[in-house]
Amino acid sequence: MAGKKVDRFLLLLVLATLSVAAAVASWTLAADRGTAVHRGMLDLSHWDPYKDGVFDLDGEWEFYPGELLTPDHSVQERGEGGFIQVPGEWNGWTGPDGAAMEGYGYGTYRLVVTNAPVGEALAIAKNYVRFADKLYIDGALVGESGEPGAARDSYVPRNVPYTAYFKVAHSEFEVLLQVSNFDFEAGGITNSLQFGPGKDVQVRKGLIVGVDLMGTMVWLIIAAFTLGMYLWFHRNALLLWFALYFVLYAISVIANGERVLLQWLPELPFELAFKIKTVSLFATPALFFLIVRKLIERPIVRGIVRAMVWLLTLYVAAIALLPFRLYSAAQDIVYLVMMLAYLALIGCLIREYAKRRYGRLSRRQFQLFIAAVWATIMLGANVILSNANMTSMLLNNAVGSLFFICVVTLLIHQYVAAYVSMDKLTKRLQIADRMKDEFLLLTSHELNTPLNGIMNVSRTLLQDTIRRGGTEARERLLMIRNTAYQMSNLVNDIIDGARIRDGKLALNPGLVDLGSCVSVVMEVSAFLAKGKNIRLVPRIDPQARYVHADERRLIQVIHNAVHSILTDTQVGDVSVVSSLSDGRVLIGIETSVPKAKTDENAAAADNGFTVGLSVAKELVELMGGSFVSGRNGLHLSLPAAPSDSLAEVAAAAEPETSPAPAGQGSRRDGAARILIASADPIGVEHLYGMLTAEGYEALFAGNGKEAYEAVTRFDRPDLVLVDVMLPEENGFELCRKIRRHFTQVELPLLLISSRSTSADIEAGIAAGASDFVARPLDPGEIRVRIHTLLSMKRLVKEAARSEMAFLRSQIKPHFLYNALGTIMSLCYTDGPRAGELLSIFSRYLRIIFHLDNTEETVRLSKEIELIQAYADIEKARFGERVRVELDIDSELYRCHVMPLTIEPLVENAIRHGVSKKLSGGTVKLSIQREGEFVRVVVEDDGVGMTAEQVEAILNREKQEQGVGFRNITRRVAHMTGRAPIVESERGVGTKVIIWLPLVYE
């Protein structure tokens, strides 16, 4: 039965070949080809334009070689001509003088049409003339492509199809067609010119162009579909080759035939246009051969394919690099070799098909592939015959459509096969799912052991009396917790083993503290050592403390190893030892009493290795290490952490200060203020009770707007708990909004979410959250996280306060030297004046020395007193050249400001402003209330500054000047978030505006 099917397919292939041959023969041998041209004359007396329509101007045209005739040439001016067959090449044509025409040259074709319908709209369509031409009808130029010339220098090639529409005033008219060719080895009119009614010619041309465009769009759609399958469904290189093949095929459709590409881009240079055309013709079969190589893996087929791919690739490279007249010389040879390769290929494919060796394809797919190769051969052969005017281009379209059907059907068949395969895989997965359920049922027997332990311990705990005391009850509760933890690890080991076998276990390697991991494992495993007289001893070498591994998986490995050792050990010490050797950390889990090797414990050890230690071994190997078992314990090695990571750890290590114990139910003096931003009333109540019980002052905001207003006030909270599910704007948006004004240190944010996936945590941290906690909320976890954030903030604040004290101390000395120098000079010239100045200076020093550098604020009246003392000293020095005017709201004298914040501004105005002006000037100080701030304006009419100088003192990156002013800027911005304003003009003066928080204490 199978043999009959194969014979039927081959028989169908033979019949299709014979059908194509018959179509070619019928076209070639047809007697009636329409109205023909005879000896340069076309008689239309028997032609009915409404019935006969469009026909080809084939036949004997007059031909004048070596002449480019125009209607202006008289009969006497024309040379001796002859008759030439159209369509056809002029190579080897012999004129009356016996001279043979060469491929490179020029000439004029002439046709006289008689009995033409006068006044009728007619048209002549020109398709392919090598390679430049001009068309004259009835004495008028009606069409041209390129510029015909008598030499290469005067000739411009183009060869674009066009249609000339005209009406004749007489029944007889002349047609002249100038032709030049200096680029191809064969010239002349190589395709039929079509003649007929203008409307009919236009419809036929439109139909042909429409078919080309439709074919191009269809190929591009198939290419996009194939590329989509590659990108989104299956990354198979074969799909990518098919997509590129379809794109090149689409380009070849619009670059050949009616050459729609040249009609769309009339300015496209000839060389570039024909490079695109030729590359698409020869790169397409190169890709086809690559596809064959992917599908058919037989040696003889791969040999043919490899040779053709190299040949076509080299020829395509030659096309890209050489001019048309050079690479076109080898075009026919390469095309012939390619057709021979196609014939050899289909022969090999038919032989493989007969032997039922289909390779990667199914039988039906192999048949479709053979049909596609056959269609390619038929198409190539028909192109050769149509160029020789032995067949019609319509047959090309029919064979091309057949090729398209074969290729698309092959792709659809592959898609359907993939779908069927997926359906089968789905059924297999369903079976595997049922097997998984059965596996869990079997595994439940293993899980019952630790579960029974939990239930027995719980039952014992419930039956105990209260008089037994809390310590023992706590230990039993810890035993319950640790037993459950052991059971959870067993389940996780089973799951991880399955993931490792499937290759789906993801690791996150990084710098890991081995000491911390060992400490956690020993804490959890302590209940196993209880009652066995076993002591757990960590011996971690400081030089071998850090490894490059996945922290979570490393804890799992150490836990499984310690658990295995404890199971087989009854007395002695179990140690975890580490050492450094050749860039690797060697870790040993050892027992002080080596176990005896008996059949019973050997079997138990082997069984244990298959459950826990096998997972540990595979995890260590995935992390780039090794895992071996010995008589006295287990030994593993892991890559040591890089030295630069160790340096960062050492630099970041700082002593931490634990928070003071919290009060119970009442707020302590100076307690931190914590804002709860949440719309969940139950959650807010829970957090409020917990925070107040810890001694914090708890605030509440029901939405993002209220929370933002609370944090932007002067008395802002010390920490904010932000619920992700806030109304109006979510918690992420609120975090981003707050982070625009406050750093992590200035205002920590603890984000609360119902999810704790990696994506949620990453989004929260990226939005500006300082830490992340997931619901359900654990009071212990919340307490620890809040203490950690507030402790970090306090430490940074103390460091900042010390820095502020240092910055204030840098403001004082520069003035003292100037004042002492002035007093010293007056002692020699004006004693009373020196005494007066010394009295003022002593008052200034008394105020300065009484300032506490660690004091955060002072009364404004004290700052004004310091300013007046300074101003008196400067007025004593400069006399009437310096004038100081004060405009201060008396209600503000009791408010507190940061010390030495306003005085340096007045000092700068005097020293750098009015004192440098020969005529002196006035410094005005205005202090007024503005909402929740104190607005301070220091204005002078001194020498002023340029825009560049203003930018320099405000720019933090320029350290050569304006250090004192930048110190003040830092202090003010730290408290208010508002930057100072500096306005200055050279020769006019300077105005500085700052805002201070309005605080009364």
Stockholm file with secondary structure:
# STOCKHOLM 1.0

chainA/1-1001         MAGKKVDRFLLLLVLATLSVAAAVASWTLAADRGTAVHRGMLDLSHWDPYKDGVFDLDGEWEFYPGELLTPDHSVQERGEGGFIQVPGEWNGWTGPDGAAMEGYGYGTYRLVVTNAPVGEALAIAKNYVRFADKLYIDGALVGESGEPGAARDSYVPRNVPYTAYFKVAHSEFEVLLQVSNFDFEAGGITNSLQFGPGKDVQVRKGLIVGVDLMGTMVWLIIAAFTLGMYLWFHRNALLLWFALYFVLYAISVIANGERVLLQWLPELPFELAFKIKTVSLFATPALFFLIVRKLIERPIVRGIVRAMVWLLTLYVAAIALLPFRLYSAAQDIVYLVMMLAYLALIGCLIREYAKRRYGRLSRRQFQLFIAAVWATIMLGANVILSNANMTSMLLNNAVGSLFFICVVTLLIHQYVAAYVSMDKLTKRLQIADRMKDEFLLLTSHELNTPLNGIMNVSRTLLQDTIRRGGTEARERLLMIRNTAYQMSNLVNDIIDGARIRDGKLALNPGLVDLGSCVSVVMEVSAFLAKGKNIRLVPRIDPQARYVHADERRLIQVIHNAVHSILTDTQVGDVSVVSSLSDGRVLIGIETSVPKAKTDENAAAADNGFTVGLSVAKELVELMGGSFVSGRNGLHLSLPAAPSDSLAEVAAAAEPETSPAPAGQGSRRDGAARILIASADPIGVEHLYGMLTAEGYEALFAGNGKEAYEAVTRFDRPDLVLVDVMLPEENGFELCRKIRRHFTQVELPLLLISSRSTSADIEAGIAAGASDFVARPLDPGEIRVRIHTLLSMKRLVKEAARSEMAFLRSQIKPHFLYNALGTIMSLCYTDGPRAGELLSIFSRYLRIIFHLDNTEETVRLSKEIELIQAYADIEKARFGERVRVELDIDSELYRCHVMPLTIEPLVENAIRHGVSKKLSGGTVKLSIQREGEFVRVVVEDDGVGMTAEQVEAILNREKQEQGVGFRNITRRVAHMTGRAPIVESERGVGTKVIIWLPLVYE
#=GR chainA/1-1001 SS CHHHHHHHHHHHHHHHHHHHHHHHHHHHHCSCCSSCBBTTEEECTTCCTTTTCCEECCEEEEEEETCCCCTTSCTTTSCCCEEEEESEECTTCBCTTCCBCCSSEEEEEEEEEESCCTTCCEEEEECCEESEEEEEETTEEEEEESBCCSSSTTCBCCCCCEEEEECCSSSCEEEEEEEEESSSSSCEECSCCEEEEHHHHHHHHHHHHHHHHHHHHHHHHHHHHHHHHHHHTCCCHHHHHHHHHHHHHHHHHHHSTTCHHHHHCTTSCHHHHHHHHHHHHHHHHHHHHHHHHHHCCCHHHHHHHHHHHHHHHHHHHHHHHSCHHHHGGGHHHHHHHHHHHHHHHHHHHHHHHHTTCCTTSCHHHHHHHHHHHHHHHHHHHHHHHHHTTSSCHHHHHHHHHHHHHHHHHHHHHHHHHHHHHHHHHHHHHHHHHHHHHHHHHHHHHHHHHHHHHHHHHHHHHHHSCGGGCHHHHHHHHHHHHHHHHHHHHHHHHHHHHHHHHHTCCCCCCEEEEHHHHHHHHHHHHHHHHTTTTEEEEEECCGGGCEEEECHHHHHHHHHHHHHHHHHHCCSEEEEEEEEEETTEEEEEEEESSCCCCCHHHHHHHHHHIIIIIHHHHHHHHHTTCEEEEETTEEEEEEEBCCHHHHHHHHHHCCCCCCCCCCCSSSCCTTCCEEEEECSCHHHHHHHHHHHHHTTCEEEEESSHHHHHHHHHSTTCCSEEEEESSCSSSCHHHHHHHHHTTCCTTTSCEEEEESCCCHHHHHHHHHHTCSEEEESSCCHHHHHHHHHHHHHHHHHHHHHHHHHHHHHHHTTSHHHHHHHHHHHHHHHHHCHHHHHHHHHHHHHHHHHHHTCCTTCCCEEHHHHHHHHHHHHHHHHHHHGGGEEEEEEECGGGTTSEECTTSSHHHHHHHIIIIITTSTTCEEEEEEEEEETTEEEEEEEECSSCCCHHHHHHHHCTTCCSSCHHHHHHHHHHHHHHCCCCEEEEETTTEEEEEEEEECBCC
#=GC SS_cons          CHHHHHHHHHHHHHHHHHHHHHHHHHHHHCSCCSSCBBTTEEECTTCCTTTTCCEECCEEEEEEETCCCCTTSCTTTSCCCEEEEESEECTTCBCTTCCBCCSSEEEEEEEEEESCCTTCCEEEEECCEESEEEEEETTEEEEEESBCCSSSTTCBCCCCCEEEEECCSSSCEEEEEEEEESSSSSCEECSCCEEEEHHHHHHHHHHHHHHHHHHHHHHHHHHHHHHHHHHHTCCCHHHHHHHHHHHHHHHHHHHSTTCHHHHHCTTSCHHHHHHHHHHHHHHHHHHHHHHHHHHCCCHHHHHHHHHHHHHHHHHHHHHHHSCHHHHGGGHHHHHHHHHHHHHHHHHHHHHHHHTTCCTTSCHHHHHHHHHHHHHHHHHHHHHHHHHTTSSCHHHHHHHHHHHHHHHHHHHHHHHHHHHHHHHHHHHHHHHHHHHHHHHHHHHHHHHHHHHHHHHHHHHHHHHSCGGGCHHHHHHHHHHHHHHHHHHHHHHHHHHHHHHHHHTCCCCCCEEEEHHHHHHHHHHHHHHHHTTTTEEEEEECCGGGCEEEECHHHHHHHHHHHHHHHHHHCCSEEEEEEEEEETTEEEEEEEESSCCCCCHHHHHHHHHHIIIIIHHHHHHHHHTTCEEEEETTEEEEEEEBCCHHHHHHHHHHCCCCCCCCCCCSSSCCTTCCEEEEECSCHHHHHHHHHHHHHTTCEEEEESSHHHHHHHHHSTTCCSEEEEESSCSSSCHHHHHHHHHTTCCTTTSCEEEEESCCCHHHHHHHHHHTCSEEEESSCCHHHHHHHHHHHHHHHHHHHHHHHHHHHHHHHTTSHHHHHHHHHHHHHHHHHCHHHHHHHHHHHHHHHHHHHTCCTTCCCEEHHHHHHHHHHHHHHHHHHHGGGEEEEEEECGGGTTSEECTTSSHHHHHHHIIIIITTSTTCEEEEEEEEEETTEEEEEEEECSSCCCHHHHHHHHCTTCCSSCHHHHHHHHHHHHHHCCCCEEEEETTTEEEEEEEEECBCC
//
